[in-house]
Amino acid sequence: MSNTAAHVRHVLAENPVTLLAAALFGLFVLLALVGPWIVPHDPLASNAAVALQPPSAQHWFGTDALGRDIFSRTIVATRLDLGIAVSAVALSFVIGIALGLMAGYFGGWWDLGVTRVSDTIMAFPLFVLAMGIVAALGNTVGNIVLATAVINIPFYVRVARAETNVRRQAGFIEAARLSGNGEWRILVRQLFPNILPPAAVQVSLNMGWAILNAAGLSYIGLGVRPPTPEWGILVAEGAQYIVSGEWWVSFFPGAVLMLAVFSFNLLGDALRDILDPRKRT
């Protein structure tokens, strides 16, 4: 077993909660990959004869008002929600880290401009800003990804800028300069690896927030359009039936959404320990 694999195994085994979060994360990734092919029912097929049936051996999560199988719809929705979250976080990570590195390293007008733009975004309630972007551009999956990425960029800008400010005059940076490395090479080869541990924690947190953001937009009608299976839509469709006793319609999609956010939030500490060079002893 390689040193990296042994280190990852040690970090996961050291904390049972982290191991549980990693197992849940692996399960969600697996469901996103193979979910549409393993569900027992067509997630879009309606059957009025079995509408609002409670959980049973045939319909594990029950059925909704149109007789659609909630278990199948919840599993199929995993791919869409994770896809939106991964795409949005990846986009915000690349843009935010690049801007933060340059702002912290070069300073001056570049630092001032990036900081002001970041502060302007953070001045708005982030979910309200996402609502405005989607409402202006249209509620397509691409625009949901864009809106979610925009509101997450300042987090990476702040992390990268702060860590770069601390390290830009460090001894290993001066040694890299004296060795003939250019500024951009120093940014990529020296500074970027050193800001990965705190950035990884932010990625994990933002994944959970991105899922909640996508689900929240769908819940209020600005996200993915029905009848596409999506966790926020499923919760919204079932909310009106809670009072009348059909609790399962929104409970199971909401529970799966909660578990997804839970797993990503807890994975942050594991990612920090895995990527932090000081932990490799």
Contacts in CASP RR format, 6 or more apart in sequence:
PFRMAT RR
TARGET T0000
AUTHOR 0000-0000-0000
METHOD contacts of the structure
MODEL  1
MSNTAAHVRHVLAENPVTLLAAALFGLFVLLALVGPWIVPHDPLASNAAV
ALQPPSAQHWFGTDALGRDIFSRTIVATRLDLGIAVSAVALSFVIGIALG
LMAGYFGGWWDLGVTRVSDTIMAFPLFVLAMGIVAALGNTVGNIVLATAV
INIPFYVRVARAETNVRRQAGFIEAARLSGNGEWRILVRQLFPNILPPAA
VQVSLNMGWAILNAAGLSYIGLGVRPPTPEWGILVAEGAQYIVSGEWWVS
FFPGAVLMLAVFSFNLLGDALRDILDPRKRT
1 9 0 8 1.000
3 280 0 8 1.000
7 274 0 8 1.000
7 279 0 8 1.000
7 280 0 8 1.000
8 274 0 8 1.000
11 18 0 8 1.000
11 270 0 8 1.000
11 273 0 8 1.000
11 274 0 8 1.000
11 279 0 8 1.000
12 18 0 8 1.000
12 19 0 8 1.000
12 22 0 8 1.000
12 270 0 8 1.000
13 19 0 8 1.000
15 269 0 8 1.000
15 270 0 8 1.000
17 266 0 8 1.000
18 266 0 8 1.000
18 267 0 8 1.000
18 269 0 8 1.000
18 270 0 8 1.000
20 266 0 8 1.000
21 262 0 8 1.000
21 263 0 8 1.000
21 264 0 8 1.000
21 265 0 8 1.000
21 266 0 8 1.000
21 267 0 8 1.000
21 270 0 8 1.000
22 263 0 8 1.000
22 267 0 8 1.000
22 270 0 8 1.000
24 259 0 8 1.000
24 260 0 8 1.000
24 262 0 8 1.000
24 263 0 8 1.000
25 263 0 8 1.000
25 264 0 8 1.000
25 267 0 8 1.000
28 78 0 8 1.000
28 82 0 8 1.000
28 260 0 8 1.000
28 263 0 8 1.000
29 82 0 8 1.000
31 75 0 8 1.000
31 78 0 8 1.000
31 79 0 8 1.000
32 78 0 8 1.000
32 79 0 8 1.000
32 82 0 8 1.000
32 83 0 8 1.000
33 79 0 8 1.000
35 75 0 8 1.000
35 76 0 8 1.000
35 78 0 8 1.000
35 79 0 8 1.000
36 43 0 8 1.000
36 75 0 8 1.000
36 76 0 8 1.000
36 79 0 8 1.000
38 75 0 8 1.000
39 69 0 8 1.000
39 71 0 8 1.000
39 72 0 8 1.000
39 75 0 8 1.000
39 76 0 8 1.000
40 69 0 8 1.000
40 71 0 8 1.000
40 72 0 8 1.000
41 59 0 8 1.000
41 68 0 8 1.000
41 69 0 8 1.000
41 71 0 8 1.000
41 72 0 8 1.000
42 69 0 8 1.000
42 72 0 8 1.000
43 68 0 8 1.000
43 69 0 8 1.000
43 72 0 8 1.000
43 73 0 8 1.000
43 75 0 8 1.000
43 76 0 8 1.000
43 229 0 8 1.000
44 68 0 8 1.000
44 227 0 8 1.000
44 229 0 8 1.000
45 68 0 8 1.000
45 69 0 8 1.000
46 66 0 8 1.000
46 67 0 8 1.000
46 68 0 8 1.000
47 63 0 8 1.000
47 66 0 8 1.000
47 67 0 8 1.000
47 68 0 8 1.000
48 66 0 8 1.000
48 67 0 8 1.000
49 67 0 8 1.000
50 59 0 8 1.000
50 63 0 8 1.000
50 67 0 8 1.000
51 63 0 8 1.000
51 64 0 8 1.000
51 65 0 8 1.000
51 66 0 8 1.000
51 67 0 8 1.000
52 63 0 8 1.000
52 64 0 8 1.000
52 65 0 8 1.000
52 67 0 8 1.000
52 241 0 8 1.000
52 246 0 8 1.000
52 249 0 8 1.000
53 59 0 8 1.000
53 62 0 8 1.000
53 63 0 8 1.000
53 67 0 8 1.000
54 62 0 8 1.000
54 246 0 8 1.000
54 248 0 8 1.000
55 61 0 8 1.000
55 62 0 8 1.000
55 248 0 8 1.000
56 62 0 8 1.000
59 69 0 8 1.000
59 70 0 8 1.000
59 71 0 8 1.000
60 71 0 8 1.000
61 69 0 8 1.000
61 70 0 8 1.000
61 71 0 8 1.000
61 74 0 8 1.000
61 248 0 8 1.000
61 252 0 8 1.000
62 69 0 8 1.000
62 70 0 8 1.000
62 71 0 8 1.000
62 248 0 8 1.000
62 249 0 8 1.000
62 252 0 8 1.000
63 69 0 8 1.000
63 70 0 8 1.000
64 70 0 8 1.000
64 73 0 8 1.000
64 234 0 8 1.000
64 237 0 8 1.000
64 238 0 8 1.000
64 249 0 8 1.000
65 237 0 8 1.000
65 238 0 8 1.000
65 241 0 8 1.000
65 249 0 8 1.000
70 234 0 8 1.000
70 248 0 8 1.000
70 249 0 8 1.000
70 252 0 8 1.000
70 253 0 8 1.000
71 252 0 8 1.000
72 229 0 8 1.000
73 229 0 8 1.000
73 234 0 8 1.000
73 253 0 8 1.000
74 229 0 8 1.000
74 231 0 8 1.000
74 234 0 8 1.000
74 252 0 8 1.000
74 253 0 8 1.000
74 256 0 8 1.000
76 229 0 8 1.000
77 229 0 8 1.000
77 230 0 8 1.000
77 231 0 8 1.000
77 233 0 8 1.000
77 234 0 8 1.000
77 253 0 8 1.000
78 256 0 8 1.000
78 260 0 8 1.000
80 141 0 8 1.000
80 224 0 8 1.000
80 228 0 8 1.000
80 229 0 8 1.000
80 230 0 8 1.000
81 211 0 8 1.000
81 214 0 8 1.000
81 215 0 8 1.000
81 230 0 8 1.000
81 231 0 8 1.000
81 257 0 8 1.000
81 260 0 8 1.000
82 211 0 8 1.000
82 260 0 8 1.000
84 141 0 8 1.000
84 144 0 8 1.000
84 145 0 8 1.000
84 148 0 8 1.000
84 210 0 8 1.000
84 211 0 8 1.000
84 214 0 8 1.000
85 148 0 8 1.000
85 207 0 8 1.000
85 208 0 8 1.000
85 210 0 8 1.000
85 211 0 8 1.000
85 214 0 8 1.000
86 207 0 8 1.000
87 145 0 8 1.000
87 149 0 8 1.000
88 144 0 8 1.000
88 145 0 8 1.000
88 146 0 8 1.000
88 148 0 8 1.000
88 149 0 8 1.000
88 152 0 8 1.000
88 210 0 8 1.000
88 213 0 8 1.000
88 214 0 8 1.000
89 148 0 8 1.000
89 149 0 8 1.000
89 152 0 8 1.000
89 203 0 8 1.000
89 206 0 8 1.000
89 207 0 8 1.000
89 210 0 8 1.000
91 145 0 8 1.000
91 146 0 8 1.000
91 149 0 8 1.000
92 148 0 8 1.000
92 149 0 8 1.000
92 150 0 8 1.000
92 152 0 8 1.000
92 153 0 8 1.000
92 155 0 8 1.000
92 156 0 8 1.000
92 206 0 8 1.000
93 156 0 8 1.000
93 199 0 8 1.000
93 203 0 8 1.000
93 206 0 8 1.000
95 149 0 8 1.000
95 153 0 8 1.000
95 156 0 8 1.000
96 153 0 8 1.000
96 154 0 8 1.000
96 156 0 8 1.000
96 157 0 8 1.000
96 160 0 8 1.000
97 156 0 8 1.000
97 159 0 8 1.000
97 160 0 8 1.000
97 192 0 8 1.000
97 195 0 8 1.000
97 199 0 8 1.000
98 160 0 8 1.000
99 114 0 8 1.000
99 118 0 8 1.000
99 153 0 8 1.000
99 156 0 8 1.000
99 157 0 8 1.000
99 160 0 8 1.000
100 114 0 8 1.000
100 156 0 8 1.000
100 157 0 8 1.000
100 158 0 8 1.000
100 160 0 8 1.000
100 161 0 8 1.000
100 164 0 8 1.000
101 160 0 8 1.000
101 161 0 8 1.000
101 164 0 8 1.000
101 187 0 8 1.000
101 191 0 8 1.000
101 192 0 8 1.000
101 195 0 8 1.000
102 110 0 8 1.000
102 114 0 8 1.000
102 187 0 8 1.000
103 110 0 8 1.000
103 111 0 8 1.000
103 113 0 8 1.000
103 114 0 8 1.000
103 115 0 8 1.000
103 157 0 8 1.000
103 160 0 8 1.000
103 161 0 8 1.000
103 164 0 8 1.000
104 111 0 8 1.000
104 160 0 8 1.000
104 161 0 8 1.000
104 164 0 8 1.000
104 165 0 8 1.000
104 168 0 8 1.000
105 164 0 8 1.000
105 168 0 8 1.000
105 183 0 8 1.000
105 186 0 8 1.000
105 187 0 8 1.000
105 191 0 8 1.000
106 183 0 8 1.000
111 161 0 8 1.000
114 157 0 8 1.000
114 161 0 8 1.000
115 157 0 8 1.000
115 161 0 8 1.000
118 153 0 8 1.000
118 154 0 8 1.000
118 157 0 8 1.000
118 158 0 8 1.000
119 154 0 8 1.000
121 129 0 8 1.000
121 150 0 8 1.000
121 151 0 8 1.000
121 153 0 8 1.000
121 154 0 8 1.000
122 154 0 8 1.000
126 151 0 8 1.000
126 213 0 8 1.000
127 151 0 8 1.000
127 213 0 8 1.000
127 216 0 8 1.000
129 147 0 8 1.000
129 150 0 8 1.000
129 151 0 8 1.000
130 147 0 8 1.000
130 148 0 8 1.000
130 150 0 8 1.000
130 151 0 8 1.000
130 213 0 8 1.000
130 217 0 8 1.000
131 147 0 8 1.000
131 217 0 8 1.000
131 220 0 8 1.000
131 222 0 8 1.000
132 147 0 8 1.000
133 143 0 8 1.000
133 146 0 8 1.000
133 147 0 8 1.000
133 150 0 8 1.000
134 143 0 8 1.000
134 144 0 8 1.000
134 147 0 8 1.000
134 217 0 8 1.000
134 222 0 8 1.000
134 223 0 8 1.000
135 222 0 8 1.000
137 143 0 8 1.000
137 146 0 8 1.000
137 147 0 8 1.000
139 217 0 8 1.000
139 221 0 8 1.000
139 222 0 8 1.000
139 223 0 8 1.000
139 224 0 8 1.000
139 225 0 8 1.000
141 224 0 8 1.000
144 214 0 8 1.000
144 217 0 8 1.000
144 223 0 8 1.000
144 224 0 8 1.000
147 213 0 8 1.000
147 217 0 8 1.000
148 210 0 8 1.000
148 213 0 8 1.000
148 214 0 8 1.000
151 213 0 8 1.000
152 206 0 8 1.000
152 209 0 8 1.000
152 210 0 8 1.000
155 202 0 8 1.000
155 206 0 8 1.000
156 199 0 8 1.000
156 202 0 8 1.000
159 195 0 8 1.000
159 198 0 8 1.000
159 199 0 8 1.000
159 202 0 8 1.000
160 195 0 8 1.000
160 199 0 8 1.000
163 191 0 8 1.000
163 194 0 8 1.000
163 195 0 8 1.000
163 198 0 8 1.000
164 191 0 8 1.000
164 195 0 8 1.000
167 173 0 8 1.000
167 191 0 8 1.000
167 194 0 8 1.000
168 191 0 8 1.000
172 190 0 8 1.000
173 186 0 8 1.000
173 190 0 8 1.000
173 191 0 8 1.000
176 185 0 8 1.000
176 186 0 8 1.000
176 189 0 8 1.000
176 190 0 8 1.000
177 186 0 8 1.000
181 189 0 8 1.000
181 190 0 8 1.000
196 275 0 8 1.000
197 271 0 8 1.000
197 272 0 8 1.000
197 275 0 8 1.000
197 276 0 8 1.000
198 272 0 8 1.000
200 268 0 8 1.000
200 271 0 8 1.000
200 272 0 8 1.000
200 274 0 8 1.000
200 275 0 8 1.000
201 268 0 8 1.000
201 269 0 8 1.000
201 271 0 8 1.000
201 272 0 8 1.000
203 268 0 8 1.000
203 271 0 8 1.000
204 264 0 8 1.000
204 265 0 8 1.000
204 267 0 8 1.000
204 268 0 8 1.000
204 271 0 8 1.000
205 264 0 8 1.000
205 265 0 8 1.000
205 268 0 8 1.000
207 264 0 8 1.000
208 260 0 8 1.000
208 261 0 8 1.000
208 264 0 8 1.000
208 265 0 8 1.000
211 231 0 8 1.000
211 257 0 8 1.000
211 260 0 8 1.000
211 261 0 8 1.000
211 264 0 8 1.000
212 257 0 8 1.000
212 261 0 8 1.000
214 223 0 8 1.000
214 224 0 8 1.000
214 230 0 8 1.000
214 232 0 8 1.000
215 230 0 8 1.000
215 231 0 8 1.000
215 232 0 8 1.000
215 235 0 8 1.000
215 257 0 8 1.000
216 223 0 8 1.000
216 232 0 8 1.000
217 223 0 8 1.000
218 224 0 8 1.000
218 230 0 8 1.000
218 231 0 8 1.000
218 232 0 8 1.000
218 233 0 8 1.000
218 236 0 8 1.000
219 232 0 8 1.000
219 233 0 8 1.000
219 235 0 8 1.000
219 236 0 8 1.000
220 236 0 8 1.000
221 236 0 8 1.000
223 230 0 8 1.000
224 230 0 8 1.000
224 233 0 8 1.000
226 233 0 8 1.000
226 237 0 8 1.000
231 253 0 8 1.000
231 254 0 8 1.000
231 256 0 8 1.000
231 257 0 8 1.000
231 260 0 8 1.000
232 253 0 8 1.000
232 254 0 8 1.000
232 257 0 8 1.000
234 249 0 8 1.000
234 250 0 8 1.000
234 253 0 8 1.000
234 254 0 8 1.000
235 250 0 8 1.000
235 253 0 8 1.000
235 254 0 8 1.000
235 257 0 8 1.000
236 250 0 8 1.000
237 249 0 8 1.000
237 250 0 8 1.000
238 246 0 8 1.000
238 249 0 8 1.000
238 250 0 8 1.000
239 250 0 8 1.000
241 247 0 8 1.000
241 249 0 8 1.000
241 250 0 8 1.000
242 249 0 8 1.000
242 250 0 8 1.000
273 279 0 8 1.000
END
